[in-house]
Each structure stands twice: as structure tokens, then as C-alpha cells.
Amino acid sequence: MLPRYTASNMTTIGLPFEKMLIYGILLLLLVQFFACTHFIQENHQGHRETATQPLLVEQQLLSTIKNAEELGKGHPLLLSSLYSLANFYHDRKEYDKAAMQYERALHLKEDISGPNHPDVVAILQRYARLLKEAKRPTEAANLLARADAILAHSASSPIVP
């Protein structure tokens, strides 16, 4: 028969089992932290973005959009893919391409939820930020004014159960 161990009789160097367990977990976390930071530093130092990486991301997003369009105009994958592609172009400062995708995402969201739905606001605000960066402040201001109006209206509307 095997002996039964309890927390009270499992002590090492005068420390109770619970404290040893906590110290062991902390030590493991510390080792994992240093291993992760070392890995990140090595990869960051040796990482160079190749010309094909953004192209692959763009192709994957375009493929996803094409597949999502086959699922139907109201499918959530289509909207999220359009928005992701717009953000991808925006981050790469390809403002014309990004604007076109934000427009598509905005029209799709308006068709699904209505032009004054609060969910439209996020797209309007992100699109306005793009327009500001693209030196189109008047258009950006118009989108922000529309977003503010939607938010003000939704805040003043009574909640219907």
C-alpha cells in the first residue's frame, strides 16, 4: 500500500507544501517569461519584412472576401473581411485602396443595420481618420459629424426591451 501524503507532512527545508508550490509556479512563470522575451528579441533582430509578405496578406484577404460574397451580402465574414482589408491598406498608407474598402464596408453595414445604427459609427470614425491622413479634412469632418449625430441620437433614444 502506498503512503498517503498530505500538505502537512510534505515539507521541504522547513517550508510548507503550499509555499513550495507557489514558489515553483513563480519560478516556472519567470523561466517562461525570459524564454519568451529571448525568442521575441531573436526574431525581432533577424526579422525583415519581405516584399511577398504584404502581398500574401492582401491575397488572402481578397480571397476571403470573394468566398464571403458567395455566402451572401449579409454574412458577417464579408463585413469583417472588407474592414480588415481597409485597415490593411490604411496601415500601409495606401489611402485610395483603403478608402474604397471603407466605402464598401460602410455601405454594407448601412444595408444590414440601417444608416443611423450605432454600429455604423466605428466605420465612419476609422474612415474619417484615413481621410485626415490622406489630407482630405473636409470629407473627414463630414464623416465625424455624421458619426457624432448618430451617437447623439442613439444616446437620447429610449431603450426598448
ROKEVO-202666 format. One record per residue (C-alpha): residue number from 1; chain; z, x, y. Coordinates in nm, 2 decimals. Each point is the difference from the previous one (the first is absolute). Layout:
! residues N
(NUM 'A' (Z X Y))
...
//
This chain:
! residues 161
(1 'A' (0.00 0.00 0.00))
(2 'A' (-0.09 0.13 0.34))
(3 'A' (0.27 0.04 0.27))
(4 'A' (0.00 -0.25 0.28))
(5 'A' (-0.02 0.15 0.35))
(6 'A' (0.13 -0.17 0.31))
(7 'A' (-0.01 0.11 0.36))
(8 'A' (0.36 0.10 -0.01))
(9 'A' (-0.04 0.25 -0.28))
(10 'A' (-0.33 0.15 0.12))
(11 'A' (0.11 0.25 0.26))
(12 'A' (-0.15 0.34 0.07))
(13 'A' (0.18 0.26 0.20))
(14 'A' (0.25 -0.25 0.11))
(15 'A' (-0.25 -0.25 0.16))
(16 'A' (-0.02 -0.35 -0.13))
(17 'A' (-0.32 -0.12 -0.17))
(18 'A' (-0.10 -0.22 0.30))
(19 'A' (0.01 0.29 0.24))
(20 'A' (-0.20 0.22 -0.24))
(21 'A' (-0.26 -0.28 -0.03))
(22 'A' (-0.03 -0.03 0.38))
(23 'A' (-0.03 0.38 0.05))
(24 'A' (-0.26 0.01 -0.28))
(25 'A' (-0.21 -0.27 0.16))
(26 'A' (0.03 0.16 0.34))
(27 'A' (-0.11 0.33 -0.15))
(28 'A' (-0.30 -0.16 -0.17))
(29 'A' (-0.10 -0.17 0.33))
(30 'A' (0.03 0.33 0.19))
(31 'A' (-0.22 0.18 -0.26))
(32 'A' (-0.26 -0.28 0.02))
(33 'A' (0.00 0.01 0.38))
(34 'A' (-0.07 0.38 0.00))
(35 'A' (-0.26 -0.03 -0.26))
(36 'A' (-0.18 -0.28 0.19))
(37 'A' (0.02 0.19 0.33))
(38 'A' (-0.14 0.31 -0.16))
(39 'A' (-0.28 -0.20 -0.16))
(40 'A' (-0.08 -0.16 0.33))
(41 'A' (0.00 0.33 0.19))
(42 'A' (-0.23 0.16 -0.26))
(43 'A' (-0.24 -0.28 0.01))
(44 'A' (0.00 -0.03 0.37))
(45 'A' (-0.07 0.37 0.05))
(46 'A' (-0.28 0.01 -0.25))
(47 'A' (-0.15 -0.34 0.09))
(48 'A' (-0.32 -0.02 0.20))
(49 'A' (-0.17 -0.33 0.04))
(50 'A' (-0.35 0.02 -0.14))
(51 'A' (-0.29 -0.18 0.14))
(52 'A' (-0.03 -0.21 -0.31))
(53 'A' (0.36 -0.14 0.01))
(54 'A' (-0.06 -0.25 0.29))
(55 'A' (-0.34 -0.09 -0.14))
(56 'A' (0.17 -0.09 -0.33))
(57 'A' (0.26 -0.21 0.18))
(58 'A' (-0.27 -0.18 0.20))
(59 'A' (-0.21 -0.06 -0.31))
(60 'A' (0.30 -0.14 -0.19))
(61 'A' (0.09 -0.24 0.28))
(62 'A' (-0.36 -0.12 0.04))
(63 'A' (-0.02 -0.06 -0.38))
(64 'A' (0.33 -0.19 0.01))
(65 'A' (-0.13 -0.21 0.29))
(66 'A' (-0.32 -0.08 -0.19))
(67 'A' (0.20 -0.10 -0.31))
(68 'A' (0.24 -0.21 0.20))
(69 'A' (-0.28 -0.18 0.17))
(70 'A' (-0.11 -0.12 -0.34))
(71 'A' (0.35 -0.14 -0.06))
(72 'A' (-0.04 -0.22 0.31))
(73 'A' (0.04 0.00 0.37))
(74 'A' (0.36 -0.10 -0.01))
(75 'A' (0.11 0.26 -0.26))
(76 'A' (0.28 0.21 0.14))
(77 'A' (-0.16 0.32 -0.14))
(78 'A' (-0.29 -0.05 0.24))
(79 'A' (0.21 -0.02 0.31))
(80 'A' (0.23 0.29 -0.09))
(81 'A' (-0.30 0.22 -0.10))
(82 'A' (-0.18 -0.08 0.33))
(83 'A' (0.32 0.08 0.19))
(84 'A' (0.05 0.32 -0.20))
(85 'A' (-0.36 0.12 0.07))
(86 'A' (0.04 -0.08 0.37))
(87 'A' (0.32 0.21 0.01))
(88 'A' (-0.17 0.28 -0.19))
(89 'A' (-0.28 0.01 0.26))
(90 'A' (0.25 -0.03 0.28))
(91 'A' (0.21 0.29 -0.13))
(92 'A' (-0.32 0.21 -0.02))
(93 'A' (-0.09 -0.10 0.36))
(94 'A' (-0.32 -0.17 -0.11))
(95 'A' (0.05 -0.27 0.25))
(96 'A' (-0.32 -0.20 -0.04))
(97 'A' (0.04 -0.03 -0.37))
(98 'A' (0.36 -0.09 0.03))
(99 'A' (-0.07 -0.27 0.26))
(100 'A' (-0.25 -0.16 -0.23))
(101 'A' (0.25 -0.02 -0.28))
(102 'A' (0.28 -0.13 0.22))
(103 'A' (-0.24 -0.27 0.12))
(104 'A' (-0.08 -0.09 -0.36))
(105 'A' (0.37 -0.01 -0.09))
(106 'A' (0.09 -0.20 0.31))
(107 'A' (-0.27 -0.26 -0.06))
(108 'A' (0.10 -0.03 -0.37))
(109 'A' (0.37 -0.04 0.09))
(110 'A' (-0.09 -0.26 0.26))
(111 'A' (-0.21 -0.19 -0.25))
(112 'A' (0.28 0.01 -0.26))
(113 'A' (0.31 -0.07 0.23))
(114 'A' (-0.15 -0.13 0.32))
(115 'A' (-0.07 0.18 0.33))
(116 'A' (0.36 -0.05 0.14))
(117 'A' (0.20 0.08 -0.31))
(118 'A' (0.26 0.27 0.05))
(119 'A' (-0.15 0.21 -0.29))
(120 'A' (-0.30 0.06 0.22))
(121 'A' (0.21 0.19 0.25))
(122 'A' (0.03 0.32 -0.21))
(123 'A' (-0.37 0.04 -0.02))
(124 'A' (-0.04 -0.08 0.37))
(125 'A' (0.26 0.27 0.10))
(126 'A' (-0.15 0.27 -0.23))
(127 'A' (-0.35 -0.08 0.12))
(128 'A' (0.12 0.02 0.36))
(129 'A' (0.15 0.34 -0.06))
(130 'A' (-0.34 0.12 -0.13))
(131 'A' (-0.17 -0.14 0.30))
(132 'A' (0.24 0.18 0.23))
(133 'A' (-0.07 0.33 -0.18))
(134 'A' (-0.37 -0.07 0.02))
(135 'A' (0.03 -0.03 0.38))
(136 'A' (-0.06 -0.38 0.00))
(137 'A' (0.31 -0.11 0.19))
(138 'A' (-0.12 -0.34 0.12))
(139 'A' (-0.08 -0.11 -0.36))
(140 'A' (0.33 0.14 -0.12))
(141 'A' (0.19 -0.19 0.27))
(142 'A' (-0.18 -0.33 -0.09))
(143 'A' (0.10 0.04 -0.37))
(144 'A' (0.36 0.08 0.10))
(145 'A' (0.01 -0.30 0.23))
(146 'A' (-0.12 -0.22 -0.29))
(147 'A' (0.26 0.15 -0.23))
(148 'A' (0.28 -0.06 0.25))
(149 'A' (-0.12 -0.36 0.05))
(150 'A' (0.01 -0.06 -0.38))
(151 'A' (0.35 0.15 -0.02))
(152 'A' (0.13 -0.20 0.29))
(153 'A' (-0.14 -0.32 -0.14))
(154 'A' (0.14 0.06 -0.35))
(155 'A' (0.34 0.09 0.15))
(156 'A' (0.01 -0.33 0.19))
(157 'A' (-0.13 -0.21 -0.29))
(158 'A' (0.26 -0.19 -0.20))
(159 'A' (0.05 0.10 -0.36))
(160 'A' (-0.12 -0.27 -0.23))
(161 'A' (0.15 0.00 -0.35))
//
